[in-house]
Amino acid sequence: MEGGGKLGYGHHHHDTAKLLKAVSRNVEPRNFGIGLVAGFLIVTCAYFSTAKFDAIHIALVSPEARNAATGIGTPVSAAQASSQRLGSDSPSPDLEDALSKQGSRAEVLDQDDDTGGKILPSPETDSGQSASLGNTRKDDIAREGAAPSGGGAAALLPPLSSEEPANGTREQGGVEDEELQVRDAIANSTKKSSNGSSPAVFQSDPATLPVPPVQQSPPAQQQETEVPPVQQIPLITEPNHTGPEQSASAPPREWKPLCDLASNRRIDWCELDGDVRVHGAQGTVTLVGAAKAEEWRVKPYPRKVDSNAMRFVREITVRSRLPGGAIGQEAAECSERRDVPALVFSDRGYVGNYFHAYTDVILPLFLTAKQYGGEVLFLVSDFQMWWLGKFMPVFKSLSNYDLVDLAADNRTRCFRHVQVGLTCHSDFSIDPRRAPNGYSMLDFTKFMRTTYNLPRDLAVPANANTRPRLLIIARARTRRFVNADEIVRAAKKVGFEVVVSEGTHEIAPFAEEANSCDAMLGVHGAGLTNMVFLPTRGVVIQVVPLGGLEFVAGYFRSPSRDMGLEYFEYRIARNESTLTDQYPPDHPIFTDPDGVKSKGWDSLKEAYLDKQDVRLDMRRFRPVLKKAIAHIRANKPLQ
């Protein structure tokens, strides 16, 4: 209608009133109501058919998109808003469910969308994403580029990510939409985690990412100029060990407990770095100014599961104190400060046994201390001078300092690094893959030869006329060679020069004797430990007594090979055991050795180790001697 002002408006209003009065006189009220409802339904259906909404899009469309659909504000249609959402870099909750069901980052999701297309993960964000996200700062995350827009039958939907094209821009209409998706994803992740299922799978690796704080919606006045960062959702929430003040730009520092009581089946051990104070008489090792207060009690001897071995080992209290916290009078002041590290260990347990002296202390001490080149201090928690004096050359080779009797030391000694308990792998063995500097049993035997000034490194005959030497370990009480003289004659007959020795309390003379020989023969027992002094490429012959003792023979089987020695194992027959002189043929000691062993170690030891001697059948044993001497004669000097 043309013309304006109050006159036009009044005239139009007057005509409308006359029309309504005419309709009201000719139409019944009931029919008018039905017609009004029908007309409303027709208008409503027409409106939604033109808006092209769907149930999912309505829930996530931004306020700007809603305003556009109703003709208010920015002129963006509802279909365009829906298209922008599909083009954004964050997946919808449906996609997250699909991702969690399908699995890994490289898989193609074959879930159909509403239009028959396939939903695929973005190949552009698949490679290198974890590494880049691990070093992304908050402000870098906020600088996001444009998401691809436009409608179509299929769309590529990248996972939640802070990476965007560098030259892109983002439409303001997607800001709140992004945050709604993030909140939905967090809610879905929480629900799935609470019922035991795995959370949704995203492209990034959560192990390398810090846990970001939950982003809040920006104030309304900032929405026109500032785009909030997209919340990064990790697979697994990692604990924050460095306190709430930690910056989100750096990954959280991993907290490590002072002591390890689980990873090693033989020993509990602790490592302390910083201001470490040791009070020997009190038996305390204290780390001052630590990030977390701890307290542990350990016995630094590698037989932790053997209560009999550990009962006399002194317990050491290892603890840490927070800055400014009470540290106790015994650690209040340093009587002595050292720049060298300290090792705390016990010389108790089974060290009276020659084999255990090596496998429980000497070998672990080499493995732990050798790397320091002598610049390390030994703090001995159970100071037995009779035993320490026996191995004093070893201690002097590993440390430039005198041994400290820890229990008798009433001073506070301060260090930068202290290890309580020695590094050890298994009985009489070193795993080079885990050892400092890749040390091996070959390095250990070389160290022992150097410590005792032994001349021979290789078991190589001086010339063709030289007779290889065989050392026979003669046991005095149990597991003796009953026919030792016959064994000596047979060995000489095949070409050996034979030496028979039981060994002495002094290690050095017997070490020289062993090093002068090319082969060693003995019944299973601690005397075979002297193989550490044999030259490389020598031979070890272990005679295994009756009773299914092959498992205890393993204490020397693998170690000898690790030392570069040729190993022969001779298992005696029933007629070669003196047990036949003590028991009838049908006795369980012959017919049921497993039953004897099932009663425990004491039963096994008494039956097969303490009461048994050996009478070798030389017709059966002679081939072993021949193989041994043939191996030695085949050795050639290193070029």
C-alpha positions as CSV (number, residue, x, y, z in Angstrom):
1,M,0.0,0.0,0.0
2,E,1.4,3.3,-1.0
3,G,1.3,6.4,1.2
4,G,2.3,6.5,4.7
5,G,1.7,8.3,7.9
6,K,-1.2,8.1,10.4
7,L,-3.9,8.6,7.7
8,G,-3.0,5.5,5.7
9,Y,-2.6,3.4,8.8
10,G,-6.0,4.5,10.2
11,H,-7.8,3.8,6.9
12,H,-6.3,0.4,6.7
13,H,-7.2,-0.4,10.3
14,H,-10.8,0.7,9.7
15,D,-11.2,-1.7,6.7
16,T,-9.7,-4.6,8.6
17,A,-12.2,-4.0,11.5
18,K,-15.2,-4.0,9.2
19,L,-14.0,-7.3,7.5
20,L,-13.6,-9.0,10.9
21,K,-17.1,-8.0,12.0
22,A,-18.5,-9.5,8.8
23,V,-16.6,-12.7,9.2
24,S,-17.7,-13.0,12.9
25,R,-21.4,-12.7,11.9
26,N,-21.2,-15.3,9.1
27,V,-18.8,-17.9,10.7
28,E,-19.7,-20.1,13.6
29,P,-17.2,-19.9,16.5
30,R,-16.4,-23.7,16.4
31,N,-15.6,-23.7,12.7
32,F,-13.5,-20.6,13.2
33,G,-11.4,-22.3,15.9
34,I,-10.8,-25.4,13.7
35,G,-9.8,-23.2,10.8
36,L,-7.4,-21.2,12.9
37,V,-5.6,-24.3,14.2
38,A,-5.3,-25.8,10.7
39,G,-3.9,-22.6,9.4
40,F,-1.3,-22.5,12.2
41,L,-0.2,-26.0,11.4
42,I,0.1,-25.2,7.7
43,V,2.2,-22.1,8.4
44,T,4.4,-24.0,10.9
45,C,5.1,-26.9,8.5
46,A,5.9,-24.5,5.7
47,Y,8.4,-22.6,7.9
48,F,10.3,-25.7,9.0
49,S,10.4,-27.1,5.5
50,T,12.2,-24.0,4.3
51,A,14.5,-23.9,7.3
52,K,15.9,-27.4,6.5
53,F,16.8,-28.2,10.1
54,D,17.4,-31.6,11.5
55,A,17.2,-32.8,15.1
56,I,21.0,-33.0,15.6
57,H,21.7,-29.6,14.0
58,I,19.2,-27.8,16.1
59,A,20.9,-29.0,19.3
60,L,24.3,-27.6,18.3
61,V,23.6,-24.5,16.2
62,S,25.1,-21.3,17.5
63,P,23.0,-18.3,18.6
64,E,24.2,-16.4,15.6
65,A,22.9,-19.2,13.3
66,R,19.6,-19.2,15.1
67,N,19.3,-15.4,14.7
68,A,20.1,-15.8,11.0
69,A,17.4,-18.4,10.6
70,T,14.8,-16.0,12.0
71,G,16.1,-13.0,10.1
72,I,17.7,-11.3,13.1
73,G,21.3,-10.2,13.2
74,T,23.9,-11.6,10.8
75,P,22.3,-12.8,7.5
76,V,23.4,-16.5,7.7
77,S,20.9,-19.1,6.9
78,A,20.3,-22.2,9.1
79,A,21.6,-24.4,6.3
80,Q,24.8,-22.4,6.1
81,A,25.2,-22.6,9.9
82,S,24.8,-26.4,9.7
83,S,27.3,-26.5,6.9
84,Q,29.8,-24.5,9.0
85,R,29.5,-26.9,11.9
86,L,30.2,-29.9,9.7
87,G,33.2,-28.1,8.3
88,S,34.7,-27.2,11.7
89,D,37.8,-29.0,13.0
90,S,36.0,-30.6,16.0
91,P,33.9,-33.8,15.6
92,S,30.3,-34.1,16.6
93,P,29.4,-36.4,19.5
94,D,28.2,-38.9,16.8
95,L,31.7,-38.9,15.3
96,E,33.3,-39.3,18.7
97,D,31.2,-42.4,19.3
98,A,32.2,-43.7,15.9
99,L,35.8,-43.1,16.6
100,S,35.7,-44.8,19.9
101,K,34.1,-47.9,18.3
102,Q,36.4,-48.1,15.3
103,G,39.7,-47.8,17.1
104,S,43.1,-46.4,16.0
105,R,44.0,-43.1,14.4
106,A,44.7,-44.6,10.9
107,E,41.4,-46.3,10.3
108,V,38.7,-45.1,7.9
109,L,35.3,-44.8,9.6
110,D,32.7,-46.5,7.4
111,Q,29.7,-45.0,9.2
112,D,27.2,-43.5,6.8
113,D,26.1,-39.9,7.2
114,D,22.6,-38.6,6.6
115,T,23.2,-38.1,2.9
116,G,24.8,-41.5,2.2
117,G,28.4,-40.3,2.2
118,K,31.3,-41.7,4.3
119,I,32.8,-40.0,7.4
120,L,36.6,-40.1,7.2
121,P,39.3,-38.9,9.6
122,S,41.4,-36.1,8.3
123,P,44.6,-37.3,6.7
124,E,46.1,-33.9,7.2
125,T,46.0,-34.1,11.0
126,D,47.1,-37.7,11.2
127,S,50.9,-37.4,10.9
128,G,53.1,-35.6,13.3
129,Q,50.2,-34.3,15.4
130,S,51.3,-35.7,18.7
131,A,54.8,-34.1,18.5
132,S,53.5,-30.8,17.6
133,L,50.8,-30.7,20.2
134,G,53.2,-31.7,22.9
135,N,55.0,-28.3,22.6
136,T,51.9,-26.1,21.9
137,R,51.3,-23.2,24.2
138,K,47.9,-21.9,25.2
139,D,48.3,-18.8,23.1
140,D,49.3,-20.9,20.1
141,I,46.2,-23.0,20.5
142,A,44.1,-19.9,20.4
143,R,45.4,-18.8,17.0
144,E,43.3,-21.2,14.9
145,G,42.7,-21.0,11.2
146,A,39.7,-21.5,9.0
147,A,37.8,-24.7,9.0
148,P,36.6,-25.9,5.6
149,S,33.0,-24.9,4.9
150,G,30.3,-25.7,2.5
151,G,27.7,-28.4,2.2
152,G,28.0,-31.7,0.4
153,A,27.1,-35.3,0.5
154,A,30.3,-36.2,2.4
155,A,32.7,-34.2,4.6
156,L,36.1,-34.7,6.1
157,L,36.0,-34.3,9.8
158,P,39.4,-33.9,11.6
159,P,39.6,-34.7,15.3
160,L,39.9,-32.2,18.1
161,S,43.1,-30.3,17.4
162,S,44.8,-27.0,17.9
163,E,46.3,-27.2,14.4
164,E,44.7,-25.0,11.7
165,P,45.9,-23.7,8.3
166,A,48.2,-20.8,8.9
167,N,46.5,-18.5,6.5
168,G,42.9,-19.2,7.5
169,T,40.3,-17.4,9.5
170,R,37.3,-18.6,11.4
171,E,33.7,-17.4,11.0
172,Q,32.3,-16.0,14.3
173,G,29.1,-18.1,13.9
174,G,31.1,-21.3,14.9
175,V,32.5,-20.1,18.3
176,E,29.8,-21.2,20.6
177,D,29.2,-24.3,18.5
178,E,32.8,-25.3,19.1
179,E,32.5,-25.0,22.8
180,L,29.2,-27.0,22.9
181,Q,31.0,-29.8,21.1
182,V,33.9,-29.7,23.5
183,R,31.5,-29.9,26.5
184,D,29.7,-32.8,24.9
185,A,32.9,-34.5,24.3
186,I,34.0,-34.1,27.9
187,A,30.7,-35.4,29.1
188,N,30.9,-38.4,26.8
189,S,34.4,-39.1,27.9
190,T,33.5,-38.9,31.6
191,K,30.5,-41.2,31.1
192,K,32.6,-43.8,29.3
193,S,35.4,-43.7,31.8
194,S,33.0,-44.1,34.7
195,N,31.5,-47.4,33.4
196,G,34.8,-49.0,32.7
197,S,34.9,-48.5,28.9
198,S,37.7,-46.6,27.1
199,P,37.2,-43.0,26.3
200,A,36.8,-41.7,22.8
201,V,39.9,-42.1,20.7
202,F,41.5,-39.0,19.2
203,Q,44.5,-38.6,17.0
204,S,46.9,-37.1,19.5
205,D,49.0,-39.2,21.9
206,P,48.0,-38.3,25.5
207,A,51.3,-39.6,26.9
208,T,53.1,-36.6,25.5
209,L,50.5,-34.0,26.3
210,P,50.0,-32.0,29.5
211,V,46.4,-31.9,30.9
212,P,45.0,-28.5,29.8
213,P,42.6,-26.6,32.1
214,V,38.9,-26.6,31.1
215,Q,38.2,-23.6,29.0
216,Q,35.3,-21.3,30.0
217,S,33.0,-19.5,27.6
218,P,34.3,-16.0,26.8
219,P,32.4,-13.0,27.9
220,A,29.7,-11.9,25.5
221,Q,31.4,-8.6,24.8
222,Q,34.5,-10.5,23.6
223,Q,32.8,-12.8,21.1
224,E,33.0,-10.2,18.3
225,T,36.8,-9.9,18.4
226,E,38.3,-12.9,20.2
227,V,38.0,-16.6,19.3
228,P,38.5,-18.8,22.4
229,P,40.9,-21.8,22.1
230,V,39.5,-25.3,21.5
231,Q,39.8,-27.5,24.5
232,Q,42.2,-30.4,23.9
233,I,40.8,-33.6,25.3
234,P,43.4,-36.3,26.2
235,L,42.8,-40.0,26.2
236,I,43.8,-40.5,29.8
237,T,43.9,-37.8,32.4
238,E,47.4,-37.6,33.8
239,P,48.1,-36.5,37.4
240,N,49.7,-33.1,38.0
241,H,52.8,-33.8,40.1
242,T,54.3,-30.3,40.1
243,G,51.4,-28.4,41.7
244,P,48.7,-26.1,40.3
245,E,51.1,-23.4,39.5
246,Q,52.6,-25.4,36.7
247,S,52.4,-23.7,33.3
248,A,50.3,-25.5,30.7
249,S,53.0,-24.8,28.1
250,A,55.3,-27.5,29.6
251,P,54.6,-31.2,30.3
252,P,54.3,-32.1,34.0
253,R,57.5,-33.3,35.5
254,E,57.4,-37.0,36.4
255,W,57.6,-37.6,40.1
256,K,59.8,-40.5,41.0
257,P,59.8,-42.2,44.4
258,L,63.0,-42.4,46.3
259,C,62.9,-46.2,46.6
260,D,62.1,-49.1,44.3
261,L,60.6,-52.1,46.2
262,A,59.0,-53.8,43.2
263,S,61.1,-54.0,40.1
264,N,63.9,-56.2,41.4
265,R,63.1,-59.6,43.0
266,R,66.4,-59.7,44.8
267,I,66.8,-56.3,46.5
268,D,65.1,-53.1,47.5
269,W,67.1,-50.0,46.6
270,C,66.9,-46.2,46.8
271,E,68.5,-43.3,45.0
272,L,68.7,-39.8,46.4
273,D,70.0,-36.7,44.6
274,G,70.4,-33.3,46.2
275,D,71.1,-32.4,49.8
276,V,71.5,-35.9,51.2
277,R,72.4,-36.4,54.8
278,V,73.5,-39.7,56.3
279,H,73.7,-40.4,60.0
280,G,75.2,-43.9,60.4
281,A,74.5,-44.5,64.1
282,Q,70.9,-43.5,63.7
283,G,70.6,-45.5,60.4
284,T,69.0,-42.6,58.5
285,V,69.5,-41.3,55.0
286,T,67.6,-38.0,54.6
287,L,67.0,-35.9,51.5
288,V,66.4,-32.3,52.5
289,G,64.3,-29.9,50.5
290,A,62.4,-32.5,48.5
291,A,59.2,-31.8,46.5
292,K,57.4,-34.5,48.5
293,A,57.9,-36.0,51.9
294,E,58.5,-39.8,51.9
295,E,59.8,-42.4,54.3
296,W,61.0,-46.0,53.5
297,R,62.6,-48.8,55.4
298,V,65.0,-51.0,53.5
299,K,67.6,-53.7,54.1
300,P,70.4,-53.2,51.6
301,Y,71.2,-56.9,50.9
302,P,70.0,-58.8,47.8
303,R,68.1,-61.7,49.4
304,K,64.9,-59.8,50.3
305,V,62.6,-62.9,50.0
306,D,64.9,-65.0,52.2
307,S,63.9,-64.3,55.8
308,N,66.7,-66.4,57.1
309,A,69.3,-64.3,55.2
310,M,67.7,-61.0,56.0
311,R,67.0,-61.4,59.8
312,F,70.4,-60.0,60.8
313,V,70.7,-57.3,58.1
314,R,70.3,-53.8,59.6
315,E,67.4,-51.8,58.5
316,I,68.0,-48.3,57.0
317,T,65.4,-45.5,57.1
318,V,65.4,-43.6,53.8
319,R,63.3,-40.4,53.9
320,S,62.8,-37.0,52.3
321,R,61.7,-33.7,53.9
322,L,60.0,-30.6,52.4
323,P,61.8,-27.3,52.4
324,G,61.6,-25.8,55.9
325,G,60.3,-29.0,57.4
326,A,61.6,-30.7,60.5
327,I,64.5,-33.0,59.6
328,G,65.6,-34.3,63.0
329,Q,68.6,-33.5,65.1
330,E,70.7,-36.2,63.5
331,A,70.4,-34.5,60.1
332,A,70.4,-30.9,61.2
333,E,74.0,-30.0,60.5
334,C,76.7,-31.5,58.2
335,S,79.8,-32.7,60.0
336,E,81.4,-33.5,56.7
337,R,80.5,-32.7,53.1
338,R,81.6,-34.9,50.2
339,D,81.3,-34.3,46.4
340,V,81.7,-38.0,45.7
341,P,78.6,-40.3,45.7
342,A,78.1,-42.8,48.5
343,L,76.9,-46.4,48.3
344,V,75.2,-48.0,51.3
345,F,75.3,-51.8,51.5
346,S,75.3,-54.7,54.0
347,D,78.0,-57.4,54.3
348,R,75.8,-59.7,56.4
349,G,73.4,-62.4,55.2
350,Y,75.1,-65.4,53.6
351,V,78.5,-63.7,52.9
352,G,80.3,-66.4,54.9
353,N,79.6,-68.7,51.9
354,Y,82.1,-68.1,49.2
355,F,79.6,-68.2,46.4
356,H,77.2,-65.8,48.2
357,A,80.1,-63.5,48.9
358,Y,80.4,-63.0,45.1
359,T,76.8,-63.1,44.0
360,D,75.4,-61.0,46.9
361,V,78.1,-58.4,47.4
362,I,81.3,-58.5,45.2
363,L,79.6,-58.7,41.8
364,P,76.8,-56.2,42.6
365,L,79.4,-53.8,44.1
366,F,81.4,-54.0,40.8
367,L,78.2,-53.4,38.8
368,T,77.3,-50.4,40.9
369,A,80.7,-48.8,41.7
370,K,82.9,-49.5,38.7
371,Q,81.4,-46.6,36.7
372,Y,82.7,-44.0,39.2
373,G,86.4,-44.8,38.6
374,G,87.3,-45.0,42.3
375,E,85.5,-41.7,43.2
376,V,82.9,-43.3,45.4
377,L,82.6,-43.9,49.2
378,F,81.4,-47.2,50.6
379,L,79.2,-47.0,53.7
380,V,78.9,-50.6,55.1
381,S,75.8,-51.0,57.3
382,D,77.0,-54.3,58.9
383,F,80.7,-54.0,59.3
384,Q,82.3,-57.4,59.6
385,M,86.1,-56.8,59.4
386,W,87.0,-60.5,59.2
387,W,85.0,-60.7,55.9
388,L,85.9,-57.2,54.6
389,G,89.6,-57.9,55.1
390,K,89.3,-61.0,53.0
391,F,88.2,-59.0,50.0
392,M,90.0,-55.8,50.7
393,P,91.8,-55.8,47.4
394,V,88.4,-55.6,45.7
395,F,87.3,-52.7,47.8
396,K,90.5,-50.8,47.2
397,S,90.2,-51.4,43.4
398,L,86.7,-49.9,43.4
399,S,87.1,-47.0,45.8
400,N,89.9,-44.5,46.6
401,Y,88.5,-44.1,50.1
402,D,88.5,-46.1,53.3
403,L,85.4,-48.1,54.2
404,V,83.0,-46.5,56.7
405,D,81.5,-48.5,59.5
406,L,78.0,-47.0,59.3
407,A,76.7,-48.2,62.6
408,A,79.7,-46.8,64.5
409,D,79.6,-43.4,62.7
410,N,78.0,-40.8,64.9
411,R,78.5,-37.9,62.5
412,T,76.2,-36.5,59.8
413,R,77.8,-37.0,56.4
414,C,76.4,-34.9,53.5
415,F,76.5,-36.0,49.9
416,R,75.0,-34.9,46.6
417,H,74.1,-38.5,45.6
418,V,73.5,-41.6,47.7
419,Q,72.4,-45.1,46.6
420,V,71.1,-47.4,49.3
421,G,71.3,-51.0,48.1
422,L,73.5,-52.2,45.3
423,T,72.5,-52.8,41.6
424,C,72.1,-56.5,40.9
425,H,70.4,-58.4,38.1
426,S,70.4,-62.1,39.0
427,D,72.6,-64.7,40.8
428,F,76.2,-64.5,39.7
429,S,75.3,-62.8,36.4
430,I,75.2,-59.4,34.7
431,D,72.7,-58.3,32.0
432,P,74.8,-56.0,29.8
433,R,71.6,-54.4,28.4
434,R,70.8,-53.0,31.8
435,A,74.3,-52.5,33.2
436,P,76.1,-49.1,33.4
437,N,78.4,-48.7,30.5
438,G,77.3,-52.1,29.2
439,Y,79.4,-54.0,31.7
440,S,79.4,-57.8,31.3
441,M,80.7,-60.9,33.1
442,L,83.7,-60.7,30.8
443,D,84.4,-57.2,32.3
444,F,84.0,-58.6,35.8
445,T,86.5,-61.4,35.3
446,K,88.9,-59.0,33.7
447,F,88.5,-56.7,36.7
448,M,89.1,-59.6,39.1
449,R,92.3,-60.7,37.3
450,T,93.5,-57.1,37.3
451,T,92.7,-56.7,41.0
452,Y,94.8,-59.8,42.0
453,N,97.5,-59.1,39.3
454,L,96.9,-62.3,37.5
455,P,98.9,-62.7,34.3
456,R,96.9,-64.9,32.0
457,D,93.9,-63.5,30.1
458,L,93.5,-66.3,27.5
459,A,93.7,-70.1,27.9
460,V,96.1,-70.6,25.1
461,P,99.0,-73.2,25.3
462,A,102.4,-71.6,25.1
463,N,103.4,-74.2,22.5
464,A,102.5,-77.6,21.1
465,N,104.4,-79.4,23.8
466,T,102.8,-77.6,26.7
467,R,100.3,-79.7,28.7
468,P,97.1,-77.9,29.6
469,R,96.6,-77.6,33.3
470,L,93.5,-79.0,35.1
471,L,92.5,-77.8,38.5
472,I,90.4,-80.3,40.5
473,I,88.5,-78.7,43.4
474,A,88.8,-81.1,46.3
475,R,86.0,-80.7,48.8
476,A,86.9,-81.7,52.4
477,R,83.5,-82.6,53.9
478,T,80.6,-83.1,51.5
479,R,80.3,-84.0,47.8
480,R,83.9,-85.2,47.7
481,F,85.5,-87.1,44.9
482,V,85.9,-90.6,46.6
483,N,88.1,-91.8,43.8
484,A,90.2,-88.6,43.3
485,D,93.3,-90.6,42.6
486,E,91.7,-92.4,39.7
487,I,90.4,-89.1,38.3
488,V,93.9,-87.7,38.4
489,R,95.4,-90.6,36.5
490,A,92.7,-90.5,33.9
491,A,93.2,-86.7,33.4
492,K,97.0,-87.2,33.0
493,K,96.4,-90.0,30.6
494,V,94.4,-87.8,28.2
495,G,97.1,-85.1,28.4
496,F,96.4,-82.8,31.3
497,E,98.8,-81.6,34.0
498,V,96.7,-81.9,37.1
499,V,96.5,-79.7,40.2
500,V,94.3,-80.7,43.2
501,S,93.4,-78.0,45.7
502,E,90.7,-77.3,48.2
503,G,91.6,-73.6,48.4
504,T,92.6,-71.5,51.4
505,H,91.2,-68.6,53.4
506,E,93.4,-66.2,51.5
507,I,92.0,-65.5,48.1
508,A,95.1,-64.2,46.4
509,P,97.1,-67.5,46.5
510,F,94.2,-69.6,45.2
511,A,93.4,-67.0,42.5
512,E,97.0,-67.3,41.2
513,E,96.6,-71.1,41.2
514,A,93.4,-71.0,39.3
515,N,94.7,-68.5,36.8
516,S,97.6,-70.7,36.0
517,C,95.2,-73.5,34.9
518,D,93.2,-73.9,31.7
519,A,90.4,-76.0,33.0
520,M,88.5,-76.6,36.3
521,L,86.7,-79.7,37.5
522,G,84.5,-79.9,40.6
523,V,81.3,-81.2,42.1
524,H,78.5,-78.6,42.4
525,G,79.5,-76.2,45.2
526,A,80.9,-72.9,46.1
527,G,84.5,-73.9,45.1
528,L,83.4,-73.5,41.4
529,T,83.1,-69.8,42.0
530,N,86.8,-69.6,41.5
531,M,86.1,-69.8,37.8
532,V,86.2,-66.0,37.8
533,F,90.1,-66.3,37.9
534,L,90.3,-68.7,34.9
535,P,91.6,-67.2,31.7
536,T,89.1,-66.6,29.0
537,R,88.4,-69.6,26.7
538,G,89.1,-71.9,29.6
539,V,87.0,-74.9,30.5
540,V,84.6,-75.6,33.4
541,I,83.4,-79.1,34.2
542,Q,80.6,-79.2,36.7
543,V,79.7,-82.6,38.2
544,V,76.0,-82.7,39.2
545,P,75.1,-85.1,42.1
546,L,72.1,-87.4,42.1
547,G,68.7,-86.0,43.1
548,G,67.5,-83.9,40.2
549,L,69.9,-81.0,41.0
550,E,70.1,-79.6,37.5
551,F,68.3,-76.5,38.6
552,V,71.0,-75.6,41.2
553,A,73.7,-76.4,38.5
554,G,72.3,-73.3,36.7
555,Y,74.1,-71.1,39.2
556,F,77.3,-71.9,37.3
557,R,76.0,-73.0,33.9
558,S,75.1,-69.7,32.3
559,P,77.6,-67.5,34.3
560,S,80.5,-69.7,33.0
561,R,79.4,-69.1,29.4
562,D,79.0,-65.4,30.1
563,M,82.6,-65.4,31.3
564,G,83.8,-66.7,27.9
565,L,84.4,-70.2,29.3
566,E,83.5,-73.6,27.7
567,Y,81.1,-75.4,30.0
568,F,80.6,-79.1,30.4
569,E,78.0,-80.6,32.7
570,Y,78.3,-84.2,33.9
571,R,75.3,-85.7,35.7
572,I,76.2,-88.8,37.6
573,A,74.3,-92.1,37.5
574,R,73.0,-93.9,40.5
575,N,76.0,-96.2,40.8
576,E,78.3,-93.1,41.0
577,S,76.6,-91.9,44.1
578,T,77.6,-93.0,47.7
579,L,73.8,-92.8,48.5
580,T,73.7,-96.3,47.2
581,D,75.8,-97.3,50.2
582,Q,73.2,-95.7,52.6
583,Y,69.8,-96.5,51.2
584,P,68.1,-99.5,49.5
585,P,67.4,-99.3,45.7
586,D,63.6,-98.8,46.3
587,H,64.1,-95.9,48.7
588,P,62.2,-92.6,47.9
589,I,65.6,-90.8,47.7
590,F,66.1,-92.7,44.4
591,T,62.5,-93.3,43.3
592,D,60.9,-90.0,44.3
593,P,63.4,-87.1,44.4
594,D,60.7,-84.6,43.6
595,G,58.9,-85.8,46.8
596,V,62.0,-85.2,48.8
597,K,62.4,-81.7,47.3
598,S,58.8,-80.9,47.9
599,K,59.4,-80.9,51.6
600,G,61.6,-77.9,51.3
601,W,65.2,-76.8,50.9
602,D,66.4,-78.3,54.2
603,S,65.1,-81.7,53.1
604,L,66.8,-81.5,49.7
605,K,70.1,-80.2,51.3
606,E,70.3,-82.9,53.8
607,A,69.5,-85.8,51.4
608,Y,71.4,-84.8,48.3
609,L,74.0,-82.2,49.3
610,D,75.2,-83.0,52.8
611,K,75.1,-86.8,52.7
612,Q,76.3,-87.5,49.2
613,D,79.8,-88.1,47.8
614,V,80.7,-88.9,44.2
615,R,82.5,-91.9,42.7
616,L,83.0,-91.2,39.1
617,D,82.8,-94.0,36.6
618,M,85.9,-93.3,34.5
619,R,84.7,-95.2,31.5
620,R,81.7,-92.9,31.4
621,F,83.6,-89.7,32.4
622,R,86.7,-90.0,30.2
623,P,85.0,-88.7,27.0
624,V,84.3,-85.4,28.9
625,L,88.0,-85.0,29.7
626,K,88.9,-85.6,26.1
627,K,86.5,-83.0,24.8
628,A,87.8,-80.5,27.4
629,I,91.5,-80.9,26.4
630,A,90.6,-80.8,22.7
631,H,88.8,-77.5,23.2
632,I,91.9,-76.0,24.9
633,R,94.3,-77.2,22.3
634,A,92.1,-75.7,19.6
635,N,92.4,-72.2,21.1
636,K,94.5,-69.7,19.1
637,P,96.1,-66.5,20.3
638,L,94.3,-63.3,19.5
639,Q,95.7,-61.6,16.4
